Amino acid sequence: MVWRARCVGRLATIIGPMFSGQTGWSHRLTGGETIRLLAGADAQDDCAVFRLDGVQELVVGSDYVRGPKFGLYELGYLDDYDIGYYLAMANFSDIAAMGAQPIALLSVVRYPKTMPDERFAQVLQGINDACARVGAPNVGGDIGTAERLILSASAVGVVEAGRSLLRGGARPGDRLCITGPTGVAAAAQKYFGKLDVADTRLSPQAEELLLNAWKRPQALVPEGRSLSTSGLVTSCQDSSDGLKAGIESIAARSGVGFTVEEDALPVVGAVEEVAKLSDTELTPLLLGDSVDFQLIFTVPEEHVEELQEIFAAHGHSAFHDIGFATEEPDLLLRGSDGITRRLPGNPWRHAT
């Protein structure tokens, strides 16, 4: 942990009080495996220390957030608290997609020297509150100055031995499922960033729903844990790169194709309204580049009902069966008319 060396003044006034008392945090997995935080951020050591008892798999992921380069941040729809919250949840979503229980976040907060204490504290509070939401502490990281606000983090999770959910296990005949609707974050960008909202206003409730895709995204940790502990799921990942990108990734890693049923795709009314207002095709909007943090997974057809019952028993909303895996590697969309075509939508791509 390098907070003490890099940020002495703010450590005493902001960081110390915000992270006090986390040492001693503990969690117990379903098989009796335990995790205990022996030295957290409040200990102000060079690193956090965990004690892991029992056979477990350690899951680690890292994600960078563009900080103030978020379009909706620049337009004033998001504040410093929101992007701190988003940073943490984006990382925890990757842990959720592995079926793991988050146990820690390590955050990097680089800020301009001119940034007031109040704004700095907002960023950290957003990170801290998102951590509290999933039950995993922010145990340290790096804080220091930079030419602008830069945010990055790494999330750590644990899962029972042999229960990590991977992308490469789908088999022909498996049902393709998703925990909830997609396209919401993309519709928010389109509505608030490109349309003249003064002339094309949605209801306040619809606008709030769209903005919350960015302001208060949720990592589906409980759902991921249910998928993992069920032992029924053959592959999984989150939809942070868009639904089509997620399907492509599972297909490539598993060596299968997929046929998606267009009528089975869950749709949020506000997304449908934005598609109409912007003269955009709805299905490509649902499948395209939208960071919705849903879980995309496959399950053998004979276990779909059993898995739905497990979801219901744990208080989760029912998931959506949207298609099936095929031996041929093609990615297809079957319309309501029964005609199949190439899966539409523009998936997010890493720069090359």
C-alpha positions in Angstrom: 0.0 0.0 0.0 1.5 3.4 -1.0 -1.2 5.7 0.1 0.9 6.9 3.1 3.9 7.8 1.1 2.1 9.6 -1.7 -0.7 11.4 0.0 0.1 12.3 3.5 -2.2 15.3 4.0 -5.3 13.7 2.5 -4.5 10.4 4.2 -5.2 12.0 7.6 -8.2 14.1 6.6 -10.0 12.0 4.0 -8.6 8.5 3.4 -8.0 7.5 7.1 -11.5 8.1 8.4 -13.1 6.6 5.2 -11.3 3.3 5.4 -11.0 2.8 9.2 -12.0 -0.4 10.8 -11.8 -2.8 7.8 -9.1 -5.0 9.2 -10.8 -8.1 10.5 -13.3 -8.3 7.7 -14.1 -12.0 6.9 -16.3 -14.1 4.6 -17.3 -17.8 4.5 -18.0 -19.7 1.2 -20.6 -22.4 0.8 -18.2 -25.2 1.4 -16.8 -23.8 4.6 -13.8 -22.1 3.1 -13.0 -18.8 4.9 -11.3 -15.6 4.1 -10.1 -13.1 6.7 -8.5 -9.7 6.1 -5.6 -9.5 8.5 -4.3 -6.1 7.4 -6.5 -3.7 5.5 -6.1 -0.1 4.3 -6.5 1.1 7.8 -3.3 -0.7 8.8 -1.3 1.5 6.4 1.2 -1.3 5.6 2.8 -1.7 2.1 0.2 -4.4 1.2 -3.1 -5.8 2.4 -2.9 -9.3 3.9 -5.5 -12.0 3.7 -5.6 -15.4 5.3 -7.4 -18.1 3.1 -8.4 -21.3 4.8 -9.6 -24.3 2.7 -9.1 -25.1 -1.0 -10.1 -22.1 -3.1 -9.5 -20.6 -6.5 -8.2 -17.0 -6.6 -9.8 -14.8 -9.2 -8.1 -11.5 -10.2 -9.2 -8.9 -12.8 -8.2 -5.4 -13.7 -10.0 -2.6 -15.5 -9.2 1.0 -16.4 -11.8 3.7 -16.6 -11.4 6.8 -18.7 -12.2 9.1 -15.8 -13.4 12.5 -16.9 -13.2 11.4 -20.6 -16.6 9.7 -20.1 -18.9 11.6 -22.6 -21.7 11.9 -20.1 -19.3 13.2 -17.4 -18.1 15.9 -19.8 -21.8 16.8 -20.5 -22.5 17.1 -16.7 -24.7 14.1 -16.3 -22.1 12.2 -14.2 -20.1 13.6 -11.3 -16.9 12.4 -9.5 -18.8 10.1 -7.2 -20.4 8.4 -10.1 -17.2 7.6 -11.9 -15.6 6.3 -8.7 -18.6 4.0 -8.2 -18.5 3.0 -11.9 -14.8 2.1 -11.6 -15.4 -0.3 -8.7 -18.5 -2.0 -10.2 -16.8 -2.5 -13.6 -14.1 -4.5 -11.9 -16.5 -6.4 -9.7 -18.6 -7.4 -12.7 -15.6 -9.4 -14.1 -15.4 -11.2 -10.7 -19.1 -11.9 -10.8 -18.8 -13.3 -14.3 -16.4 -15.9 -13.0 -18.9 -17.0 -10.3 -16.6 -15.7 -7.6 -17.1 -13.8 -4.3 -15.3 -10.5 -4.4 -13.0 -10.0 -1.4 -11.0 -6.9 -2.3 -10.5 -4.0 -4.6 -7.1 -2.2 -5.2 -7.7 1.2 -6.7 -5.5 3.7 -8.5 -6.6 7.3 -8.3 -4.4 9.9 -10.0 -5.6 13.4 -9.9 -4.5 16.9 -11.0 -3.0 19.1 -8.3 -5.8 21.6 -8.7 -8.5 19.1 -7.8 -10.2 20.3 -4.6 -10.4 18.0 -1.5 -14.2 17.8 -1.9 -14.0 16.3 -5.4 -11.2 14.0 -4.5 -13.3 12.7 -1.6 -16.2 12.2 -3.9 -14.2 9.9 -6.1 -13.1 7.8 -3.1 -16.5 7.8 -1.6 -18.0 6.4 -4.8 -15.4 3.7 -4.9 -16.0 2.9 -1.3 -19.8 2.8 -1.5 -19.6 0.4 -4.5 -17.3 -1.8 -2.5 -19.7 -1.8 0.4 -22.5 -2.7 -2.0 -20.8 -6.0 -3.0 -19.4 -6.6 0.5 -15.7 -6.4 -0.4 -13.3 -3.7 1.0 -11.1 -1.3 -0.9 -7.8 -2.4 0.7 -5.5 0.1 -0.9 -3.7 0.8 -4.1 -2.0 4.0 -5.4 -2.9 7.6 -5.0 -1.0 10.5 -6.5 -1.0 13.5 -8.9 -1.2 13.4 -12.7 -2.1 15.8 -15.5 -5.8 14.8 -15.2 -8.0 12.4 -13.3 -7.0 8.8 -14.1 -8.8 5.8 -12.6 -7.9 2.2 -12.6 -8.5 -0.8 -10.3 -8.0 -4.5 -9.8 -10.6 -6.7 -8.1 -9.9 -9.9 -6.3 -12.3 -12.8 -5.6 -12.4 -16.3 -4.5 -14.5 -19.3 -5.6 -14.8 -22.9 -4.5 -12.3 -25.3 -6.1 -13.4 -26.3 -9.6 -16.3 -23.7 -9.7 -14.7 -20.8 -11.7 -16.9 -20.0 -14.7 -15.0 -19.8 -17.9 -15.9 -18.8 -21.4 -14.7 -22.0 -23.0 -17.2 -24.7 -22.0 -20.3 -24.2 -24.1 -21.4 -27.3 -26.1 -23.8 -27.7 -29.1 -27.4 -27.8 -27.9 -26.7 -25.7 -24.8 -29.1 -22.8 -24.3 -27.8 -19.3 -24.4 -29.1 -17.2 -21.6 -28.7 -13.7 -20.2 -29.7 -12.3 -16.8 -31.3 -9.1 -18.0 -31.8 -6.5 -20.8 -29.0 -4.9 -22.7 -28.6 -1.8 -24.8 -29.4 0.5 -21.9 -26.0 2.2 -21.5 -25.8 2.6 -25.3 -29.2 4.2 -25.4 -28.3 6.6 -22.6 -25.3 7.8 -24.6 -27.4 8.2 -27.7 -30.2 10.0 -25.9 -28.2 12.4 -23.7 -25.2 12.7 -26.0 -26.6 13.0 -29.5 -30.3 13.8 -29.4 -31.7 17.2 -28.7 -33.4 16.1 -25.5 -35.2 19.5 -25.2 -37.3 18.5 -28.2 -37.5 14.7 -27.6 -38.0 14.3 -23.9 -38.6 11.0 -22.3 -40.4 10.7 -19.0 -38.2 11.5 -15.9 -38.5 7.8 -14.9 -37.1 6.7 -18.3 -34.3 9.3 -18.2 -33.3 8.1 -14.7 -33.3 4.5 -15.8 -31.0 5.3 -18.7 -28.6 7.4 -16.6 -28.4 4.8 -13.9 -26.8 2.4 -16.3 -23.8 4.8 -15.9 -24.3 6.3 -12.5 -25.2 3.1 -10.5 -24.3 0.0 -12.5 -24.5 -3.2 -10.5 -22.1 -6.2 -10.6 -24.4 -9.2 -10.5 -22.4 -11.0 -7.8 -25.3 -13.0 -6.2 -26.4 -14.2 -9.6 -22.9 -15.2 -10.5 -22.5 -17.1 -7.3 -25.7 -19.0 -8.0 -24.5 -19.9 -11.5 -21.2 -21.1 -10.0 -22.6 -23.1 -7.1 -25.3 -24.7 -9.2 -22.7 -26.7 -11.1 -25.0 -26.5 -14.2 -23.4 -23.7 -16.2 -21.0 -24.5 -19.0 -19.7 -21.0 -19.8 -20.1 -17.4 -18.7 -19.0 -13.8 -19.1 -20.4 -10.4 -18.5 -21.8 -8.1 -21.2 -19.5 -5.2 -20.5 -18.3 -5.2 -24.2 -21.9 -5.6 -25.5 -24.1 -8.7 -26.0 -22.7 -9.5 -29.4 -19.1 -9.3 -28.3 -19.9 -11.6 -25.3 -21.6 -14.1 -27.6 -18.6 -13.9 -30.0 -16.2 -14.5 -27.2 -17.9 -17.5 -25.8 -18.3 -19.0 -29.3 -14.6 -18.5 -30.1 -13.4 -20.0 -26.8 -15.9 -22.9 -26.9 -15.6 -23.7 -30.6 -19.3 -23.4 -31.2 -21.7 -21.1 -33.0 -25.0 -19.6 -31.7 -28.4 -18.8 -33.0 -30.1 -16.0 -31.2 -33.9 -15.7 -31.2 -34.8 -12.1 -31.9 -38.2 -12.3 -30.2 -36.5 -13.7 -27.0 -34.2 -10.7 -26.4 -35.4 -8.7 -23.3 -36.1 -5.1 -24.1 -36.4 -2.1 -21.8 -39.1 0.3 -22.8 -36.8 3.3 -22.6 -34.4 1.7 -25.0 -37.1 1.0 -27.4 -38.2 4.7 -27.2 -34.7 5.9 -27.8 -34.4 3.7 -30.9 -37.5 5.3 -32.3 -36.4 8.8 -31.4 -33.0 8.3 -33.0 -34.3 6.3 -36.0 -32.1 3.4 -34.9 -32.8 -0.3 -35.4 -33.6 -1.8 -32.1 -31.9 -5.2 -32.3 -28.5 -3.8 -33.3 -28.8 -1.4 -30.3 -29.5 -4.4 -28.0 -26.6 -6.4 -29.4 -24.0 -3.7 -29.9 -21.4 -1.8 -27.9 -23.2 -1.3 -24.6 -21.7 -1.7 -21.1 -24.7 -3.3 -19.3 -22.9 -5.7 -16.9 -25.4 -8.5 -17.4 -24.2 -12.1 -17.3 -24.2 -14.1 -20.5 -24.1 -17.9 -19.9 -24.8 -21.3 -21.4 -26.6 -24.2 -19.7 -27.6 -27.6 -21.0 -31.3 -27.5 -22.1 -32.3 -30.2 -19.6 -31.1 -28.0 -16.7 -32.7 -24.7 -17.7 -35.8 -25.2 -15.5 -33.7 -26.4 -12.6 -31.5 -23.3 -12.8 -34.5 -21.0 -13.0 -35.7 -22.7 -9.8 -32.4 -22.0 -8.2 -32.6 -18.3 -9.2 -36.1 -18.1 -7.8 -35.0 -19.7 -4.5 -32.2 -17.1 -4.1 -34.5 -14.2 -4.9 -33.0 -13.4 -8.3 -35.1 -12.2 -11.2 -35.7 -14.9 -13.9 -33.0 -15.1 -16.6 -33.8 -15.0 -20.3 -33.3 -17.9 -22.7 -32.3 -16.2 -25.9 -30.9 -18.9 -28.2 -28.8 -22.0 -28.5 -25.3 -23.2 -29.3 -24.7 -24.9 -32.6 -21.9 -27.2 -34.1 -21.4 -24.8 -37.0 -19.4 -21.7 -35.9 -21.9 -19.2 -37.4 -23.5 -16.5 -35.3 -27.0 -16.0 -36.5 -30.2 -14.1 -35.6 -33.6 -15.8 -36.2 -36.3 -13.2 -36.7 -39.9 -13.4 -35.8 -40.5 -14.4 -39.5 -38.3 -17.5 -39.1 -35.6 -16.1 -41.4 -32.0 -16.3 -40.1 -29.3 -13.7 -40.9 -25.9 -12.8 -39.6 -26.0 -11.5 -36.0 -26.2 -7.7 -36.3 -24.7 -5.0 -34.1 -21.2 -3.5 -33.7 -19.3 -5.1 -30.8 -16.7 -3.2 -28.9 -13.2 -4.0 -30.1 -9.8 -3.6 -28.4 -7.5 -1.2 -30.3 -4.9 -2.9 -32.4 
